[in-house]
Amino acid sequence: MHGIGDDGSAAAVTMALEVTMVSHCYGQKKALDAVSFSIPPGRFTVLLGLNGAGKTTLFSLISHLYDTCQGSIRVFGRDIRCAPGEALRRLGIVFQARTLDLDLSVGQNLAYHAALHGIGRQEASVRIRELLAQVDMADRLHDKARNLSGGQMRRVEIVRALLHRPALLLLDEATVGLDIRSRADILATIRALVAQSGLSVFWATHLIDEVDEADDVVILDKGRVIVAGAVADVVQQTRAGDIAGAFAGLINGASRSGLSVAATAAVVGGKRDLSGNSNLDAGSRSIGVVR
């Protein structure tokens, strides 16, 4: 993708995440089928799909928990297979399952994680306090993790994922099991980080009310991307009243007609052929519906 530099010349824009023709199987069962899309930097992008759509499998591939056997994944231009260290350094990850050590304090959990990233003790202490303050958890530094509520644990996990200052944050069903207020607080916290720091976020959910009209969205159904683009464009081009209507129509349409592998990948921020060439002018946005 290309933009315009300060001097008026074309300037390359590196996508926060590029997924190209990625497939994955569990034995004979295909969990992902030729998945292709990309997301631009500094955006809140939602990966929306029903339970079993393949969201967690996709996140496991992006985070290199699973090896990518078919297709390619790039994080800010770094291939996850060829340069995993460089790619993973740019990733922060919040998994669906709770992963804090309940017998350690909030500060101890975070300090341990910082040490794993090679962050010095003094610098880690500064980052921990700054980030806890951002998520309104500064007063819980010395509390045992087991004494936190579900929403508070999730905020600590978000802080942990941000300690090494990643450029792209992945969150897999981050609000599962939380009450309505906690869900809203977590979403507001992440959206504020995007607005204030330019962080790129890829947020997986099956909850339609977690999608904002200003977001980008990638809709995954039965292991295939059926649409990707700005939410407003998806709603407009599907002639739906809102994203809920667009989602229902797309999922129902996909179930009736079936999906085939498309020669052209639908991507957020533009439509590209598989060589990576943009078919849109700089700054344009469109959606692609794969049938």
Secondary structure per residue as TSV (DSSP state, phi and psi in degrees):
chain	resnum	aa	ss	phi	psi
A	1	M	-	360.0	144.9
A	2	H	E	-125.8	144.6
A	3	G	E	-122.9	-168.7
A	4	I	E	-112.6	126.1
A	5	G	-	-76.7	173.3
A	6	D	T	-61.2	-28.0
A	7	D	T	-91.1	6.6
A	8	G	S	90.7	-6.3
A	9	S	S	-85.0	161.9
A	10	A	E	-69.2	135.8
A	11	A	E	-127.5	130.6
A	12	A	E	-69.5	137.9
A	13	V	-	-112.5	118.6
A	14	T	-	-83.5	126.3
A	15	M	-	-67.5	144.6
A	16	A	S	-63.8	-37.8
A	17	L	E	-147.9	131.1
A	18	E	E	-127.3	119.5
A	19	V	E	-115.5	123.0
A	20	T	E	-128.2	114.0
A	21	M	E	50.6	47.4
A	22	V	E	-88.6	126.4
A	23	S	E	-125.9	152.6
A	24	H	E	-152.4	137.8
A	25	C	E	-124.3	147.7
A	26	Y	E	-109.9	96.9
A	27	G	T	66.3	-122.2
A	28	Q	T	-90.6	-7.4
A	29	K	E	-89.9	123.6
A	30	K	E	-88.7	114.9
A	31	A	E	-87.8	-34.1
A	32	L	E	-131.2	138.6
A	33	D	E	-130.1	100.3
A	34	A	E	51.6	50.2
A	35	V	E	-76.7	126.5
A	36	S	E	-139.8	130.3
A	37	F	E	-172.5	168.6
A	38	S	E	-142.8	154.8
A	39	I	E	-125.5	139.6
A	40	P	-	-79.1	159.8
A	41	P	T	-71.2	152.4
A	42	G	T	71.3	23.9
A	43	R	-	-123.7	154.9
A	44	F	E	-97.1	108.5
A	45	T	E	-113.5	130.1
A	46	V	E	-101.3	129.3
A	47	L	E	-95.4	105.3
A	48	L	E	-108.5	128.3
A	49	G	-	-169.8	156.2
A	50	L	-	-67.3	164.2
A	51	N	T	-58.3	133.2
A	52	G	T	89.2	3.9
A	53	A	S	-72.5	-22.2
A	54	G	S	115.7	10.5
A	55	K	H	-63.1	-48.1
A	56	T	H	-67.7	-36.6
A	57	T	H	-60.9	-44.2
A	58	L	H	-61.7	-43.8
A	59	F	H	-64.4	-35.9
A	60	S	H	-65.3	-33.1
A	61	L	H	-74.0	-42.7
A	62	I	H	-63.4	-38.4
A	63	S	T	-85.6	1.9
A	64	H	T	69.0	19.1
A	65	L	S	-68.6	-35.5
A	66	Y	S	-110.9	146.6
A	67	D	-	-78.6	142.9
A	68	T	-	-86.9	105.9
A	69	C	-	-90.0	-29.4
A	70	Q	E	-129.9	125.7
A	71	G	E	92.6	-174.1
A	72	S	E	-138.5	152.1
A	73	I	E	-132.5	127.9
A	74	R	E	-123.8	133.2
A	75	V	E	-110.9	111.0
A	76	F	T	47.5	45.7
A	77	G	T	86.4	-7.8
A	78	R	E	-95.8	123.4
A	79	D	E	-72.2	128.1
A	80	I	T	-66.6	-24.9
A	81	R	T	-88.1	-42.9
A	82	C	T	-81.1	-32.0
A	83	A	-	-137.6	63.8
A	84	P	H	-60.6	-37.5
A	85	G	H	-62.0	-46.2
A	86	E	H	-65.8	-39.4
A	87	A	H	-68.7	-46.7
A	88	L	H	-69.3	-26.5
A	89	R	H	-63.2	-23.8
A	90	R	T	-93.6	0.8
A	91	L	E	-109.2	137.6
A	92	G	E	-118.2	140.1
A	93	I	E	-132.0	131.3
A	94	V	E	-118.6	110.5
A	95	F	-	-82.1	163.2
A	96	Q	S	-65.4	-42.9
A	97	A	S	-75.8	145.5
A	98	R	-	-67.8	135.5
A	99	T	-	-131.1	13.2
A	100	L	-	-77.0	149.4
A	101	D	-	-81.2	112.0
A	102	L	T	-67.8	-21.2
A	103	D	T	-87.1	-6.7
A	104	L	S	-101.7	157.9
A	105	S	B	-75.2	168.3
A	106	V	H	-56.0	-48.5
A	107	G	H	-61.7	-40.0
A	108	Q	H	-67.2	-42.0
A	109	N	H	-56.8	-46.2
A	110	L	H	-72.3	-39.2
A	111	A	H	-64.8	-38.8
A	112	Y	H	-62.3	-44.7
A	113	H	H	-65.2	-40.3
A	114	A	H	-61.1	-40.1
A	115	A	H	-63.7	-36.7
A	116	L	H	-62.0	-29.6
A	117	H	T	-89.9	4.0
A	118	G	T	76.1	21.3
A	119	I	-	-85.3	126.3
A	120	G	-	-60.7	156.1
A	121	R	H	-58.7	-45.0
A	122	Q	H	-66.8	-45.9
A	123	E	H	-64.0	-39.7
A	124	A	H	-61.1	-42.1
A	125	S	H	-61.0	-41.4
A	126	V	H	-63.9	-47.7
A	127	R	H	-64.3	-41.6
A	128	I	H	-60.2	-47.4
A	129	R	H	-66.1	-40.0
A	130	E	H	-63.8	-46.3
A	131	L	H	-71.3	-38.8
A	132	L	H	-61.0	-37.7
A	133	A	H	-64.3	-37.5
A	134	Q	H	-64.3	-32.0
A	135	V	T	-102.6	17.0
A	136	D	T	60.1	43.0
A	137	M	-	-127.9	17.1
A	138	A	G	-60.8	-31.0
A	139	D	G	-83.2	1.4
A	140	R	G	-108.9	13.7
A	141	L	T	-53.8	-40.9
A	142	H	T	-99.7	3.2
A	143	D	S	-77.8	144.8
A	144	K	B	-66.2	142.4
A	145	A	G	-59.6	-33.7
A	146	R	G	-66.5	-15.6
A	147	N	G	-92.3	2.6
A	148	L	S	-90.6	154.8
A	149	S	-	-76.2	170.7
A	150	G	H	-59.6	-42.3
A	151	G	H	-66.3	-37.4
A	152	Q	H	-68.2	-39.9
A	153	M	H	-59.3	-42.6
A	154	R	H	-64.2	-38.1
A	155	R	H	-64.0	-39.9
A	156	V	H	-64.0	-39.0
A	157	E	H	-65.6	-34.5
A	158	I	H	-66.0	-44.7
A	159	V	H	-57.9	-45.5
A	160	R	H	-58.7	-41.5
A	161	A	H	-68.6	-20.9
A	162	L	H	-98.2	-4.9
A	163	L	T	-59.0	-38.0
A	164	H	T	-90.1	11.9
A	165	R	-	57.8	60.1
A	166	P	-	-71.6	160.6
A	167	A	S	-93.2	-21.4
A	168	L	E	-131.6	126.3
A	169	L	E	-110.6	124.3
A	170	L	E	-101.6	133.7
A	171	L	E	-132.6	117.2
A	172	D	E	-99.8	105.6
A	173	E	S	48.4	53.2
A	174	A	T	-66.6	-18.3
A	175	T	T	-106.1	8.0
A	176	V	T	-59.8	130.8
A	177	G	T	83.5	-0.4
A	178	L	-	-95.2	153.9
A	179	D	-	-75.4	171.7
A	180	I	H	-59.7	-43.3
A	181	R	H	-64.7	-43.8
A	182	S	H	-65.0	-39.9
A	183	R	H	-58.8	-47.8
A	184	A	H	-62.9	-39.4
A	185	D	H	-65.5	-43.0
A	186	I	H	-63.1	-46.1
A	187	L	H	-60.5	-44.8
A	188	A	H	-62.3	-38.9
A	189	T	H	-63.1	-45.9
A	190	I	H	-68.6	-41.9
A	191	R	H	-63.6	-35.5
A	192	A	H	-65.7	-38.4
A	193	L	H	-62.8	-40.4
A	194	V	H	-62.8	-46.7
A	195	A	H	-66.8	-38.7
A	196	Q	H	-87.2	-34.4
A	197	S	H	-116.2	-6.8
A	198	G	-	77.3	16.0
A	199	L	-	-60.9	140.9
A	200	S	E	-92.4	133.8
A	201	V	E	-128.1	134.3
A	202	F	E	-120.0	108.2
A	203	W	E	-111.4	111.9
A	204	A	E	-91.4	133.5
A	205	T	E	-158.4	159.2
A	206	H	S	-110.7	4.7
A	207	L	-	-98.8	113.7
A	208	I	G	-65.8	-27.5
A	209	D	G	-76.6	-2.5
A	210	E	G	-89.1	-0.9
A	211	V	-	-96.6	126.4
A	212	D	-	-99.9	151.7
A	213	E	T	-65.3	-17.0
A	214	A	T	-90.7	-3.1
A	215	D	S	-79.9	168.9
A	216	D	E	-98.5	156.2
A	217	V	E	-141.4	141.6
A	218	V	E	-120.9	117.4
A	219	I	E	-98.8	122.7
A	220	L	E	-112.9	131.2
A	221	D	E	-139.8	121.9
A	222	K	T	51.5	41.9
A	223	G	T	82.7	6.9
A	224	R	E	-128.5	141.9
A	225	V	E	-78.4	123.0
A	226	I	E	-104.4	-18.2
A	227	V	E	-162.9	148.9
A	228	A	E	-149.9	134.1
A	229	G	E	163.1	-173.5
A	230	A	E	-65.8	139.0
A	231	V	H	-55.1	-44.0
A	232	A	H	-60.2	-37.7
A	233	D	H	-71.0	-39.3
A	234	V	H	-61.0	-45.6
A	235	V	H	-62.5	-45.5
A	236	Q	H	-65.5	-46.4
A	237	Q	H	-78.1	-16.6
A	238	T	T	-94.2	-1.8
A	239	R	T	58.3	36.6
A	240	A	-	-98.7	164.8
A	241	G	S	-79.7	-27.4
A	242	D	S	-159.6	-178.9
A	243	I	H	-66.9	-29.5
A	244	A	H	-63.7	-44.1
A	245	G	H	-66.9	-40.2
A	246	A	H	-62.7	-44.8
A	247	F	H	-62.1	-47.4
A	248	A	H	-61.0	-43.8
A	249	G	H	-64.5	-42.4
A	250	L	H	-66.6	-43.6
A	251	I	H	-65.9	-44.3
A	252	N	H	-65.1	-40.0
A	253	G	H	-64.6	-39.4
A	254	A	H	-65.8	-37.6
A	255	S	H	-67.1	-36.5
A	256	R	H	-73.9	-44.4
A	257	S	H	-95.1	-20.9
A	258	G	-	77.8	160.0
A	259	L	-	-120.7	146.1
A	260	S	-	-122.3	159.6
A	261	V	-	-69.1	124.7
A	262	A	-	-90.1	148.7
A	263	A	S	-73.5	-23.6
A	264	T	S	-113.6	133.3
A	265	A	E	-84.4	135.9
A	266	A	E	-84.6	130.5
A	267	V	E	-134.5	153.3
A	268	V	T	-77.4	130.2
A	269	G	T	94.2	5.5
A	270	G	E	149.7	171.4
A	271	K	E	-114.7	126.3
A	272	R	E	-122.9	149.2
A	273	D	-	-83.1	174.1
A	274	L	T	-71.2	-9.8
A	275	S	T	-80.8	-9.1
A	276	G	-	94.6	3.1
A	277	N	-	-79.9	132.4
A	278	S	B	-79.0	137.9
A	279	N	S	-99.4	8.2
A	280	L	S	-121.5	153.7
A	281	D	-	-69.2	161.2
A	282	A	T	-55.3	134.5
A	283	G	T	86.5	-8.2
A	284	S	-	-77.0	156.3
A	285	R	-	-136.1	141.2
A	286	S	-	-152.2	172.1
A	287	I	-	-117.0	159.0
A	288	G	E	-126.6	133.3
A	289	V	E	-109.5	120.1
A	290	V	-	-94.3	122.5
A	291	R	-	-119.5	360.0
